[in-house]
Amino acid sequence: MGPATKHVDELLKLPADDRSEAVEALLISLEQDVDANDAGVEQAWAAEIERRIAEDAPGIPAETVFAEGRARLKNRS
């Protein structure tokens, strides 16, 4: 039984309005954590996009990809 269980037990003894207020505060704190993580993810993707642009790799031409896809579909029939 961890420390959170002790607090939950105490919260469950509160009237419904107070429990609702506690839940709302906890949810807001979780949303803030997610927002902070999202910012880090966005920064990482921005850096990756910049790296890929700077790399100037030619990639695979779209027509090659489409031709390969058509051939695979044709072979399935």
mmJSON file of the N, C-alpha and C atoms, coordinates in Angstrom:
{"data_MODEL":{"atom_site":{
"group_PDB":["ATOM","ATOM","ATOM","ATOM","ATOM","ATOM","ATOM","ATOM","ATOM","ATOM","ATOM","ATOM","ATOM","ATOM","ATOM","ATOM","ATOM","ATOM","ATOM","ATOM","ATOM","ATOM","ATOM","ATOM","ATOM","ATOM","ATOM","ATOM","ATOM","ATOM","ATOM","ATOM","ATOM","ATOM","ATOM","ATOM","ATOM","ATOM","ATOM","ATOM","ATOM","ATOM","ATOM","ATOM","ATOM","ATOM","ATOM","ATOM","ATOM","ATOM","ATOM","ATOM","ATOM","ATOM","ATOM","ATOM","ATOM","ATOM","ATOM","ATOM","ATOM","ATOM","ATOM","ATOM","ATOM","ATOM","ATOM","ATOM","ATOM","ATOM","ATOM","ATOM","ATOM","ATOM","ATOM","ATOM","ATOM","ATOM","ATOM","ATOM","ATOM","ATOM","ATOM","ATOM","ATOM","ATOM","ATOM","ATOM","ATOM","ATOM","ATOM","ATOM","ATOM","ATOM","ATOM","ATOM","ATOM","ATOM","ATOM","ATOM","ATOM","ATOM","ATOM","ATOM","ATOM","ATOM","ATOM","ATOM","ATOM","ATOM","ATOM","ATOM","ATOM","ATOM","ATOM","ATOM","ATOM","ATOM","ATOM","ATOM","ATOM","ATOM","ATOM","ATOM","ATOM","ATOM","ATOM","ATOM","ATOM","ATOM","ATOM","ATOM","ATOM","ATOM","ATOM","ATOM","ATOM","ATOM","ATOM","ATOM","ATOM","ATOM","ATOM","ATOM","ATOM","ATOM","ATOM","ATOM","ATOM","ATOM","ATOM","ATOM","ATOM","ATOM","ATOM","ATOM","ATOM","ATOM","ATOM","ATOM","ATOM","ATOM","ATOM","ATOM","ATOM","ATOM","ATOM","ATOM","ATOM","ATOM","ATOM","ATOM","ATOM","ATOM","ATOM","ATOM","ATOM","ATOM","ATOM","ATOM","ATOM","ATOM","ATOM","ATOM","ATOM","ATOM","ATOM","ATOM","ATOM","ATOM","ATOM","ATOM","ATOM","ATOM","ATOM","ATOM","ATOM","ATOM","ATOM","ATOM","ATOM","ATOM","ATOM","ATOM","ATOM","ATOM","ATOM","ATOM","ATOM","ATOM","ATOM","ATOM","ATOM","ATOM","ATOM","ATOM","ATOM","ATOM","ATOM","ATOM","ATOM","ATOM","ATOM","ATOM","ATOM","ATOM","ATOM","ATOM","ATOM","ATOM","ATOM"],
"id":[1,2,3,4,5,6,7,8,9,10,11,12,13,14,15,16,17,18,19,20,21,22,23,24,25,26,27,28,29,30,31,32,33,34,35,36,37,38,39,40,41,42,43,44,45,46,47,48,49,50,51,52,53,54,55,56,57,58,59,60,61,62,63,64,65,66,67,68,69,70,71,72,73,74,75,76,77,78,79,80,81,82,83,84,85,86,87,88,89,90,91,92,93,94,95,96,97,98,99,100,101,102,103,104,105,106,107,108,109,110,111,112,113,114,115,116,117,118,119,120,121,122,123,124,125,126,127,128,129,130,131,132,133,134,135,136,137,138,139,140,141,142,143,144,145,146,147,148,149,150,151,152,153,154,155,156,157,158,159,160,161,162,163,164,165,166,167,168,169,170,171,172,173,174,175,176,177,178,179,180,181,182,183,184,185,186,187,188,189,190,191,192,193,194,195,196,197,198,199,200,201,202,203,204,205,206,207,208,209,210,211,212,213,214,215,216,217,218,219,220,221,222,223,224,225,226,227,228,229,230,231],
"type_symbol":["N","C","C","N","C","C","N","C","C","N","C","C","N","C","C","N","C","C","N","C","C","N","C","C","N","C","C","N","C","C","N","C","C","N","C","C","N","C","C","N","C","C","N","C","C","N","C","C","N","C","C","N","C","C","N","C","C","N","C","C","N","C","C","N","C","C","N","C","C","N","C","C","N","C","C","N","C","C","N","C","C","N","C","C","N","C","C","N","C","C","N","C","C","N","C","C","N","C","C","N","C","C","N","C","C","N","C","C","N","C","C","N","C","C","N","C","C","N","C","C","N","C","C","N","C","C","N","C","C","N","C","C","N","C","C","N","C","C","N","C","C","N","C","C","N","C","C","N","C","C","N","C","C","N","C","C","N","C","C","N","C","C","N","C","C","N","C","C","N","C","C","N","C","C","N","C","C","N","C","C","N","C","C","N","C","C","N","C","C","N","C","C","N","C","C","N","C","C","N","C","C","N","C","C","N","C","C","N","C","C","N","C","C","N","C","C","N","C","C","N","C","C","N","C","C","N","C","C","N","C","C"],
"label_atom_id":["N","CA","C","N","CA","C","N","CA","C","N","CA","C","N","CA","C","N","CA","C","N","CA","C","N","CA","C","N","CA","C","N","CA","C","N","CA","C","N","CA","C","N","CA","C","N","CA","C","N","CA","C","N","CA","C","N","CA","C","N","CA","C","N","CA","C","N","CA","C","N","CA","C","N","CA","C","N","CA","C","N","CA","C","N","CA","C","N","CA","C","N","CA","C","N","CA","C","N","CA","C","N","CA","C","N","CA","C","N","CA","C","N","CA","C","N","CA","C","N","CA","C","N","CA","C","N","CA","C","N","CA","C","N","CA","C","N","CA","C","N","CA","C","N","CA","C","N","CA","C","N","CA","C","N","CA","C","N","CA","C","N","CA","C","N","CA","C","N","CA","C","N","CA","C","N","CA","C","N","CA","C","N","CA","C","N","CA","C","N","CA","C","N","CA","C","N","CA","C","N","CA","C","N","CA","C","N","CA","C","N","CA","C","N","CA","C","N","CA","C","N","CA","C","N","CA","C","N","CA","C","N","CA","C","N","CA","C","N","CA","C","N","CA","C","N","CA","C","N","CA","C","N","CA","C","N","CA","C","N","CA","C","N","CA","C","N","CA","C"],
"label_alt_id":[null,null,null,null,null,null,null,null,null,null,null,null,null,null,null,null,null,null,null,null,null,null,null,null,null,null,null,null,null,null,null,null,null,null,null,null,null,null,null,null,null,null,null,null,null,null,null,null,null,null,null,null,null,null,null,null,null,null,null,null,null,null,null,null,null,null,null,null,null,null,null,null,null,null,null,null,null,null,null,null,null,null,null,null,null,null,null,null,null,null,null,null,null,null,null,null,null,null,null,null,null,null,null,null,null,null,null,null,null,null,null,null,null,null,null,null,null,null,null,null,null,null,null,null,null,null,null,null,null,null,null,null,null,null,null,null,null,null,null,null,null,null,null,null,null,null,null,null,null,null,null,null,null,null,null,null,null,null,null,null,null,null,null,null,null,null,null,null,null,null,null,null,null,null,null,null,null,null,null,null,null,null,null,null,null,null,null,null,null,null,null,null,null,null,null,null,null,null,null,null,null,null,null,null,null,null,null,null,null,null,null,null,null,null,null,null,null,null,null,null,null,null,null,null,null,null,null,null,null,null,null],
"label_comp_id":["MET","MET","MET","GLY","GLY","GLY","PRO","PRO","PRO","ALA","ALA","ALA","THR","THR","THR","LYS","LYS","LYS","HIS","HIS","HIS","VAL","VAL","VAL","ASP","ASP","ASP","GLU","GLU","GLU","LEU","LEU","LEU","LEU","LEU","LEU","LYS","LYS","LYS","LEU","LEU","LEU","PRO","PRO","PRO","ALA","ALA","ALA","ASP","ASP","ASP","ASP","ASP","ASP","ARG","ARG","ARG","SER","SER","SER","GLU","GLU","GLU","ALA","ALA","ALA","VAL","VAL","VAL","GLU","GLU","GLU","ALA","ALA","ALA","LEU","LEU","LEU","LEU","LEU","LEU","ILE","ILE","ILE","SER","SER","SER","LEU","LEU","LEU","GLU","GLU","GLU","GLN","GLN","GLN","ASP","ASP","ASP","VAL","VAL","VAL","ASP","ASP","ASP","ALA","ALA","ALA","ASN","ASN","ASN","ASP","ASP","ASP","ALA","ALA","ALA","GLY","GLY","GLY","VAL","VAL","VAL","GLU","GLU","GLU","GLN","GLN","GLN","ALA","ALA","ALA","TRP","TRP","TRP","ALA","ALA","ALA","ALA","ALA","ALA","GLU","GLU","GLU","ILE","ILE","ILE","GLU","GLU","GLU","ARG","ARG","ARG","ARG","ARG","ARG","ILE","ILE","ILE","ALA","ALA","ALA","GLU","GLU","GLU","ASP","ASP","ASP","ALA","ALA","ALA","PRO","PRO","PRO","GLY","GLY","GLY","ILE","ILE","ILE","PRO","PRO","PRO","ALA","ALA","ALA","GLU","GLU","GLU","THR","THR","THR","VAL","VAL","VAL","PHE","PHE","PHE","ALA","ALA","ALA","GLU","GLU","GLU","GLY","GLY","GLY","ARG","ARG","ARG","ALA","ALA","ALA","ARG","ARG","ARG","LEU","LEU","LEU","LYS","LYS","LYS","ASN","ASN","ASN","ARG","ARG","ARG","SER","SER","SER"],
"label_asym_id":["A","A","A","A","A","A","A","A","A","A","A","A","A","A","A","A","A","A","A","A","A","A","A","A","A","A","A","A","A","A","A","A","A","A","A","A","A","A","A","A","A","A","A","A","A","A","A","A","A","A","A","A","A","A","A","A","A","A","A","A","A","A","A","A","A","A","A","A","A","A","A","A","A","A","A","A","A","A","A","A","A","A","A","A","A","A","A","A","A","A","A","A","A","A","A","A","A","A","A","A","A","A","A","A","A","A","A","A","A","A","A","A","A","A","A","A","A","A","A","A","A","A","A","A","A","A","A","A","A","A","A","A","A","A","A","A","A","A","A","A","A","A","A","A","A","A","A","A","A","A","A","A","A","A","A","A","A","A","A","A","A","A","A","A","A","A","A","A","A","A","A","A","A","A","A","A","A","A","A","A","A","A","A","A","A","A","A","A","A","A","A","A","A","A","A","A","A","A","A","A","A","A","A","A","A","A","A","A","A","A","A","A","A","A","A","A","A","A","A","A","A","A","A","A","A","A","A","A","A","A","A"],
"label_entity_id":["1","1","1","1","1","1","1","1","1","1","1","1","1","1","1","1","1","1","1","1","1","1","1","1","1","1","1","1","1","1","1","1","1","1","1","1","1","1","1","1","1","1","1","1","1","1","1","1","1","1","1","1","1","1","1","1","1","1","1","1","1","1","1","1","1","1","1","1","1","1","1","1","1","1","1","1","1","1","1","1","1","1","1","1","1","1","1","1","1","1","1","1","1","1","1","1","1","1","1","1","1","1","1","1","1","1","1","1","1","1","1","1","1","1","1","1","1","1","1","1","1","1","1","1","1","1","1","1","1","1","1","1","1","1","1","1","1","1","1","1","1","1","1","1","1","1","1","1","1","1","1","1","1","1","1","1","1","1","1","1","1","1","1","1","1","1","1","1","1","1","1","1","1","1","1","1","1","1","1","1","1","1","1","1","1","1","1","1","1","1","1","1","1","1","1","1","1","1","1","1","1","1","1","1","1","1","1","1","1","1","1","1","1","1","1","1","1","1","1","1","1","1","1","1","1","1","1","1","1","1","1"],
"label_seq_id":[1,1,1,2,2,2,3,3,3,4,4,4,5,5,5,6,6,6,7,7,7,8,8,8,9,9,9,10,10,10,11,11,11,12,12,12,13,13,13,14,14,14,15,15,15,16,16,16,17,17,17,18,18,18,19,19,19,20,20,20,21,21,21,22,22,22,23,23,23,24,24,24,25,25,25,26,26,26,27,27,27,28,28,28,29,29,29,30,30,30,31,31,31,32,32,32,33,33,33,34,34,34,35,35,35,36,36,36,37,37,37,38,38,38,39,39,39,40,40,40,41,41,41,42,42,42,43,43,43,44,44,44,45,45,45,46,46,46,47,47,47,48,48,48,49,49,49,50,50,50,51,51,51,52,52,52,53,53,53,54,54,54,55,55,55,56,56,56,57,57,57,58,58,58,59,59,59,60,60,60,61,61,61,62,62,62,63,63,63,64,64,64,65,65,65,66,66,66,67,67,67,68,68,68,69,69,69,70,70,70,71,71,71,72,72,72,73,73,73,74,74,74,75,75,75,76,76,76,77,77,77],
"pdbx_PDB_ins_code":[null,null,null,null,null,null,null,null,null,null,null,null,null,null,null,null,null,null,null,null,null,null,null,null,null,null,null,null,null,null,null,null,null,null,null,null,null,null,null,null,null,null,null,null,null,null,null,null,null,null,null,null,null,null,null,null,null,null,null,null,null,null,null,null,null,null,null,null,null,null,null,null,null,null,null,null,null,null,null,null,null,null,null,null,null,null,null,null,null,null,null,null,null,null,null,null,null,null,null,null,null,null,null,null,null,null,null,null,null,null,null,null,null,null,null,null,null,null,null,null,null,null,null,null,null,null,null,null,null,null,null,null,null,null,null,null,null,null,null,null,null,null,null,null,null,null,null,null,null,null,null,null,null,null,null,null,null,null,null,null,null,null,null,null,null,null,null,null,null,null,null,null,null,null,null,null,null,null,null,null,null,null,null,null,null,null,null,null,null,null,null,null,null,null,null,null,null,null,null,null,null,null,null,null,null,null,null,null,null,null,null,null,null,null,null,null,null,null,null,null,null,null,null,null,null,null,null,null,null,null,null],
"Cartn_x":[0.847,0.0,0.891,0.83,1.676,1.057,1.807,1.315,0.052,-0.097,-1.28,-2.539,-2.458,-3.62,-4.132,-3.207,-3.573,-4.344,-3.867,-4.525,-5.881,-5.96,-7.229,-8.259,-7.844,-8.76,-9.308,-8.445,-8.871,-9.818,-9.49,-10.34,-11.726,-11.799,-13.085,-14.007,-13.459,-14.265,-14.904,-14.466,-14.979,-16.347,-17.104,-18.381,-18.14,-19.161,-19.052,-18.488,-18.917,-18.423,-16.911,-16.431,-14.994,-14.213,-14.774,-14.118,-14.037,-15.115,-15.139,-14.063,-13.907,-12.882,-11.483,-11.271,-9.966,-9.676,-10.686,-10.512,-10.157,-10.858,-10.582,-9.145,-8.692,-7.321,-6.308,-6.571,-5.664,-5.641,-6.801,-6.863,-6.116,-6.279,-5.564,-4.063,-3.611,-2.173,-1.661,-2.475,-2.073,-2.029,-2.991,-3.013,-1.781,-1.361,-0.166,1.067,1.129,2.247,2.272,1.107,1.014,1.429,0.967,1.328,2.836,3.482,4.934,5.627,5.115,5.69,5.468,4.288,3.99,4.971,5.328,6.273,7.62,8.055,9.311,9.248,8.128,7.949,7.961,7.252,7.219,8.621,9.391,10.759,11.613,11.447,12.218,11.875,10.576,10.168,10.689,10.631,11.134,12.624,13.375,14.808,15.031,14.224,14.362,14.023,13.001,12.63,13.761,14.299,15.42,16.618,16.882,18.0,17.782,16.563,16.266,16.352,15.897,16.002,17.469,18.262,19.69,20.426,19.963,20.599,20.477,19.413,19.175,19.25,18.693,18.671,17.595,17.887,16.911,15.678,15.791,14.647,14.317,13.127,12.68,11.649,11.816,10.84,9.446,8.442,7.059,6.667,7.09,6.699,7.227,8.41,8.958,8.081,7.678,6.824,5.484,4.885,3.596,3.712,4.767,4.962,5.108,5.85,6.031,4.695,3.916,2.6,1.676,1.668,0.835,1.229,2.537,3.034,2.597,2.675,2.258,0.774,-0.022,-1.472,-1.791,-1.1,-1.333,-0.99,0.085,0.51,-0.439,-1.215,-2.161,-3.387,-3.683,-4.903,-4.79],
"Cartn_y":[-1.174,0.0,1.236,2.011,3.177,4.424,5.514,6.77,7.283,7.013,7.484,6.835,5.563,4.849,5.507,5.924,6.599,7.879,8.637,9.896,9.636,8.637,8.301,7.909,7.115,6.723,7.957,8.929,10.162,10.963,11.048,11.796,11.175,9.862,9.183,9.478,9.942,10.296,11.677,12.462,13.821,13.803,14.896,15.019,15.051,14.738,14.631,15.898,17.07,18.328,18.472,18.125,18.224,17.184,15.987,14.957,15.406,16.013,16.51,17.569,18.453,19.5,18.88,17.859,17.185,16.499,15.857,15.185,16.201,17.317,18.351,18.855,19.088,19.557,18.522,17.248,16.192,16.102,16.191,16.135,17.294,18.478,19.65,19.427,18.864,18.631,17.612,16.595,15.603,16.22,17.078,17.737,18.62,19.277,20.122,19.271,18.08,17.177,16.767,16.463,16.054,17.206,18.42,19.586,19.792,19.595,19.754,18.706,17.471,16.413,16.696,17.218,17.543,18.568,19.553,20.574,19.935,18.988,18.296,17.481,16.844,16.041,16.957,18.073,19.016,19.536,19.838,20.318,19.243,18.003,16.902,16.707,16.783,16.628,17.784,18.988,20.151,19.975,19.497,19.268,18.171,17.122,16.025,16.502,17.308,17.843,18.705,19.56,20.409,19.558,18.487,17.607,16.948,16.495,15.83,16.795,18.024,19.031,19.322,19.483,19.783,18.623,17.409,16.223,16.203,16.794,16.903,15.552,14.533,13.201,13.173,12.565,12.564,11.719,10.704,9.853,8.952,8.398,7.506,8.273,8.311,9.028,8.424,9.279,8.839,7.821,8.022,7.103,5.695,5.589,4.271,3.597,4.36,3.826,3.372,4.214,3.859,2.632,2.565,1.416,0.136,0.215,-0.951,-1.373,-0.39,-0.691,-1.333,-0.784,-1.367,-2.81,-3.058,-4.421,-5.381,-4.943,-5.794,-6.108,-5.091,-5.306,-6.226,-6.065,-6.897,-8.359,-8.59,-9.955,-10.622,-9.843,-10.408,-10.974,-10.487,-10.921,-12.299],
"Cartn_z":[0.0,0.0,0.0,-1.11,-1.25,-0.644,-0.684,-0.106,-0.789,-2.083,-2.803,-2.251,-1.89,-1.368,-0.09,0.752,1.996,1.686,0.714,0.356,-0.296,-1.124,-1.769,-0.719,0.247,1.318,2.044,2.302,2.977,2.084,0.781,-0.155,-0.267,-0.212,-0.324,0.848,1.945,3.115,2.975,1.995,1.809,1.141,1.313,0.606,-0.913,-1.682,-3.132,-3.779,-3.335,-3.925,-3.74,-2.555,-2.291,-3.096,-3.236,-4.05,-5.5,-5.987,-7.356,-7.569,-6.617,-6.69,-6.719,-5.918,-5.88,-7.214,-7.783,-9.069,-10.143,-10.141,-11.139,-11.021,-9.801,-9.595,-10.08,-9.82,-10.282,-11.806,-12.433,-13.892,-14.534,-13.972,-14.492,-14.382,-13.275,-13.114,-14.123,-14.442,-15.436,-16.832,-17.142,-18.448,-18.615,-17.558,-17.625,-17.898,-17.306,-17.559,-19.026,-19.588,-20.987,-21.885,-21.581,-22.385,-22.39,-21.248,-21.168,-22.032,-22.013,-22.846,-24.318,-24.677,-26.074,-26.617,-25.796,-26.24,-26.564,-25.763,-26.023,-27.294,-27.534,-28.75,-29.968,-29.874,-30.994,-31.31,-30.287,-30.503,-31.155,-30.721,-31.297,-32.767,-33.106,-34.513,-35.351,-34.819,-35.56,-35.859,-34.88,-35.088,-36.128,-36.074,-37.045,-38.458,-38.594,-39.914,-40.458,-39.622,-40.054,-40.468,-39.72,-40.048,-41.405,-41.636,-42.912,-44.089,-43.875,-44.935,-45.23,-44.179,-44.346,-44.997,-44.754,-45.315,-46.838,-47.344,-48.785,-49.482,-48.84,-49.446,-50.528,-51.651,-52.742,-52.454,-51.629,-51.338,-52.512,-52.493,-53.571,-54.392,-55.716,-56.547,-56.389,-56.382,-56.203,-57.262,-58.504,-59.567,-59.296,-58.694,-58.345,-57.292,-56.311,-55.246,-55.825,-56.687,-57.285,-58.175,-58.976,-59.867,-59.054,-57.966,-57.096,-56.485,-56.052,-55.484,-56.496,-57.723,-58.784,-59.059,-59.113,-59.397,-58.287,-57.048,-55.934,-55.996,-56.311,-56.429,-57.581,-58.691,-59.864,-59.552,-58.811,-58.464,-57.473,-56.752,-55.775,-56.468,-57.671,-58.38,-58.939],
"occupancy":[1.0,1.0,1.0,1.0,1.0,1.0,1.0,1.0,1.0,1.0,1.0,1.0,1.0,1.0,1.0,1.0,1.0,1.0,1.0,1.0,1.0,1.0,1.0,1.0,1.0,1.0,1.0,1.0,1.0,1.0,1.0,1.0,1.0,1.0,1.0,1.0,1.0,1.0,1.0,1.0,1.0,1.0,1.0,1.0,1.0,1.0,1.0,1.0,1.0,1.0,1.0,1.0,1.0,1.0,1.0,1.0,1.0,1.0,1.0,1.0,1.0,1.0,1.0,1.0,1.0,1.0,1.0,1.0,1.0,1.0,1.0,1.0,1.0,1.0,1.0,1.0,1.0,1.0,1.0,1.0,1.0,1.0,1.0,1.0,1.0,1.0,1.0,1.0,1.0,1.0,1.0,1.0,1.0,1.0,1.0,1.0,1.0,1.0,1.0,1.0,1.0,1.0,1.0,1.0,1.0,1.0,1.0,1.0,1.0,1.0,1.0,1.0,1.0,1.0,1.0,1.0,1.0,1.0,1.0,1.0,1.0,1.0,1.0,1.0,1.0,1.0,1.0,1.0,1.0,1.0,1.0,1.0,1.0,1.0,1.0,1.0,1.0,1.0,1.0,1.0,1.0,1.0,1.0,1.0,1.0,1.0,1.0,1.0,1.0,1.0,1.0,1.0,1.0,1.0,1.0,1.0,1.0,1.0,1.0,1.0,1.0,1.0,1.0,1.0,1.0,1.0,1.0,1.0,1.0,1.0,1.0,1.0,1.0,1.0,1.0,1.0,1.0,1.0,1.0,1.0,1.0,1.0,1.0,1.0,1.0,1.0,1.0,1.0,1.0,1.0,1.0,1.0,1.0,1.0,1.0,1.0,1.0,1.0,1.0,1.0,1.0,1.0,1.0,1.0,1.0,1.0,1.0,1.0,1.0,1.0,1.0,1.0,1.0,1.0,1.0,1.0,1.0,1.0,1.0,1.0,1.0,1.0,1.0,1.0,1.0,1.0,1.0,1.0,1.0,1.0,1.0],
"B_iso_or_equiv":[0.0,0.0,0.0,0.0,0.0,0.0,0.0,0.0,0.0,0.0,0.0,0.0,0.0,0.0,0.0,0.0,0.0,0.0,0.0,0.0,0.0,0.0,0.0,0.0,0.0,0.0,0.0,0.0,0.0,0.0,0.0,0.0,0.0,0.0,0.0,0.0,0.0,0.0,0.0,0.0,0.0,0.0,0.0,0.0,0.0,0.0,0.0,0.0,0.0,0.0,0.0,0.0,0.0,0.0,0.0,0.0,0.0,0.0,0.0,0.0,0.0,0.0,0.0,0.0,0.0,0.0,0.0,0.0,0.0,0.0,0.0,0.0,0.0,0.0,0.0,0.0,0.0,0.0,0.0,0.0,0.0,0.0,0.0,0.0,0.0,0.0,0.0,0.0,0.0,0.0,0.0,0.0,0.0,0.0,0.0,0.0,0.0,0.0,0.0,0.0,0.0,0.0,0.0,0.0,0.0,0.0,0.0,0.0,0.0,0.0,0.0,0.0,0.0,0.0,0.0,0.0,0.0,0.0,0.0,0.0,0.0,0.0,0.0,0.0,0.0,0.0,0.0,0.0,0.0,0.0,0.0,0.0,0.0,0.0,0.0,0.0,0.0,0.0,0.0,0.0,0.0,0.0,0.0,0.0,0.0,0.0,0.0,0.0,0.0,0.0,0.0,0.0,0.0,0.0,0.0,0.0,0.0,0.0,0.0,0.0,0.0,0.0,0.0,0.0,0.0,0.0,0.0,0.0,0.0,0.0,0.0,0.0,0.0,0.0,0.0,0.0,0.0,0.0,0.0,0.0,0.0,0.0,0.0,0.0,0.0,0.0,0.0,0.0,0.0,0.0,0.0,0.0,0.0,0.0,0.0,0.0,0.0,0.0,0.0,0.0,0.0,0.0,0.0,0.0,0.0,0.0,0.0,0.0,0.0,0.0,0.0,0.0,0.0,0.0,0.0,0.0,0.0,0.0,0.0,0.0,0.0,0.0,0.0,0.0,0.0,0.0,0.0,0.0,0.0,0.0,0.0],
"pdbx_formal_charge":[null,null,null,null,null,null,null,null,null,null,null,null,null,null,null,null,null,null,null,null,null,null,null,null,null,null,null,null,null,null,null,null,null,null,null,null,null,null,null,null,null,null,null,null,null,null,null,null,null,null,null,null,null,null,null,null,null,null,null,null,null,null,null,null,null,null,null,null,null,null,null,null,null,null,null,null,null,null,null,null,null,null,null,null,null,null,null,null,null,null,null,null,null,null,null,null,null,null,null,null,null,null,null,null,null,null,null,null,null,null,null,null,null,null,null,null,null,null,null,null,null,null,null,null,null,null,null,null,null,null,null,null,null,null,null,null,null,null,null,null,null,null,null,null,null,null,null,null,null,null,null,null,null,null,null,null,null,null,null,null,null,null,null,null,null,null,null,null,null,null,null,null,null,null,null,null,null,null,null,null,null,null,null,null,null,null,null,null,null,null,null,null,null,null,null,null,null,null,null,null,null,null,null,null,null,null,null,null,null,null,null,null,null,null,null,null,null,null,null,null,null,null,null,null,null,null,null,null,null,null,null],
"auth_seq_id":[1,1,1,2,2,2,3,3,3,4,4,4,5,5,5,6,6,6,7,7,7,8,8,8,9,9,9,10,10,10,11,11,11,12,12,12,13,13,13,14,14,14,15,15,15,16,16,16,17,17,17,18,18,18,19,19,19,20,20,20,21,21,21,22,22,22,23,23,23,24,24,24,25,25,25,26,26,26,27,27,27,28,28,28,29,29,29,30,30,30,31,31,31,32,32,32,33,33,33,34,34,34,35,35,35,36,36,36,37,37,37,38,38,38,39,39,39,40,40,40,41,41,41,42,42,42,43,43,43,44,44,44,45,45,45,46,46,46,47,47,47,48,48,48,49,49,49,50,50,50,51,51,51,52,52,52,53,53,53,54,54,54,55,55,55,56,56,56,57,57,57,58,58,58,59,59,59,60,60,60,61,61,61,62,62,62,63,63,63,64,64,64,65,65,65,66,66,66,67,67,67,68,68,68,69,69,69,70,70,70,71,71,71,72,72,72,73,73,73,74,74,74,75,75,75,76,76,76,77,77,77],
"auth_comp_id":["MET","MET","MET","GLY","GLY","GLY","PRO","PRO","PRO","ALA","ALA","ALA","THR","THR","THR","LYS","LYS","LYS","HIS","HIS","HIS","VAL","VAL","VAL","ASP","ASP","ASP","GLU","GLU","GLU","LEU","LEU","LEU","LEU","LEU","LEU","LYS","LYS","LYS","LEU","LEU","LEU","PRO","PRO","PRO","ALA","ALA","ALA","ASP","ASP","ASP","ASP","ASP","ASP","ARG","ARG","ARG","SER","SER","SER","GLU","GLU","GLU","ALA","ALA","ALA","VAL","VAL","VAL","GLU","GLU","GLU","ALA","ALA","ALA","LEU","LEU","LEU","LEU","LEU","LEU","ILE","ILE","ILE","SER","SER","SER","LEU","LEU","LEU","GLU","GLU","GLU","GLN","GLN","GLN","ASP","ASP","ASP","VAL","VAL","VAL","ASP","ASP","ASP","ALA","ALA","ALA","ASN","ASN","ASN","ASP","ASP","ASP","ALA","ALA","ALA","GLY","GLY","GLY","VAL","VAL","VAL","GLU","GLU","GLU","GLN","GLN","GLN","ALA","ALA","ALA","TRP","TRP","TRP","ALA","ALA","ALA","ALA","ALA","ALA","GLU","GLU","GLU","ILE","ILE","ILE","GLU","GLU","GLU","ARG","ARG","ARG","ARG","ARG","ARG","ILE","ILE","ILE","ALA","ALA","ALA","GLU","GLU","GLU","ASP","ASP","ASP","ALA","ALA","ALA","PRO","PRO","PRO","GLY","GLY","GLY","ILE","ILE","ILE","PRO","PRO","PRO","ALA","ALA","ALA","GLU","GLU","GLU","THR","THR","THR","VAL","VAL","VAL","PHE","PHE","PHE","ALA","ALA","ALA","GLU","GLU","GLU","GLY","GLY","GLY","ARG","ARG","ARG","ALA","ALA","ALA","ARG","ARG","ARG","LEU","LEU","LEU","LYS","LYS","LYS","ASN","ASN","ASN","ARG","ARG","ARG","SER","SER","SER"],
"auth_asym_id":["A","A","A","A","A","A","A","A","A","A","A","A","A","A","A","A","A","A","A","A","A","A","A","A","A","A","A","A","A","A","A","A","A","A","A","A","A","A","A","A","A","A","A","A","A","A","A","A","A","A","A","A","A","A","A","A","A","A","A","A","A","A","A","A","A","A","A","A","A","A","A","A","A","A","A","A","A","A","A","A","A","A","A","A","A","A","A","A","A","A","A","A","A","A","A","A","A","A","A","A","A","A","A","A","A","A","A","A","A","A","A","A","A","A","A","A","A","A","A","A","A","A","A","A","A","A","A","A","A","A","A","A","A","A","A","A","A","A","A","A","A","A","A","A","A","A","A","A","A","A","A","A","A","A","A","A","A","A","A","A","A","A","A","A","A","A","A","A","A","A","A","A","A","A","A","A","A","A","A","A","A","A","A","A","A","A","A","A","A","A","A","A","A","A","A","A","A","A","A","A","A","A","A","A","A","A","A","A","A","A","A","A","A","A","A","A","A","A","A","A","A","A","A","A","A","A","A","A","A","A","A"],
"auth_atom_id":["N","CA","C","N","CA","C","N","CA","C","N","CA","C","N","CA","C","N","CA","C","N","CA","C","N","CA","C","N","CA","C","N","CA","C","N","CA","C","N","CA","C","N","CA","C","N","CA","C","N","CA","C","N","CA","C","N","CA","C","N","CA","C","N","CA","C","N","CA","C","N","CA","C","N","CA","C","N","CA","C","N","CA","C","N","CA","C","N","CA","C","N","CA","C","N","CA","C","N","CA","C","N","CA","C","N","CA","C","N","CA","C","N","CA","C","N","CA","C","N","CA","C","N","CA","C","N","CA","C","N","CA","C","N","CA","C","N","CA","C","N","CA","C","N","CA","C","N","CA","C","N","CA","C","N","CA","C","N","CA","C","N","CA","C","N","CA","C","N","CA","C","N","CA","C","N","CA","C","N","CA","C","N","CA","C","N","CA","C","N","CA","C","N","CA","C","N","CA","C","N","CA","C","N","CA","C","N","CA","C","N","CA","C","N","CA","C","N","CA","C","N","CA","C","N","CA","C","N","CA","C","N","CA","C","N","CA","C","N","CA","C","N","CA","C","N","CA","C","N","CA","C","N","CA","C","N","CA","C","N","CA","C","N","CA","C","N","CA","C"],
"pdbx_PDB_model_num":[1,1,1,1,1,1,1,1,1,1,1,1,1,1,1,1,1,1,1,1,1,1,1,1,1,1,1,1,1,1,1,1,1,1,1,1,1,1,1,1,1,1,1,1,1,1,1,1,1,1,1,1,1,1,1,1,1,1,1,1,1,1,1,1,1,1,1,1,1,1,1,1,1,1,1,1,1,1,1,1,1,1,1,1,1,1,1,1,1,1,1,1,1,1,1,1,1,1,1,1,1,1,1,1,1,1,1,1,1,1,1,1,1,1,1,1,1,1,1,1,1,1,1,1,1,1,1,1,1,1,1,1,1,1,1,1,1,1,1,1,1,1,1,1,1,1,1,1,1,1,1,1,1,1,1,1,1,1,1,1,1,1,1,1,1,1,1,1,1,1,1,1,1,1,1,1,1,1,1,1,1,1,1,1,1,1,1,1,1,1,1,1,1,1,1,1,1,1,1,1,1,1,1,1,1,1,1,1,1,1,1,1,1,1,1,1,1,1,1,1,1,1,1,1,1,1,1,1,1,1,1]
}}}
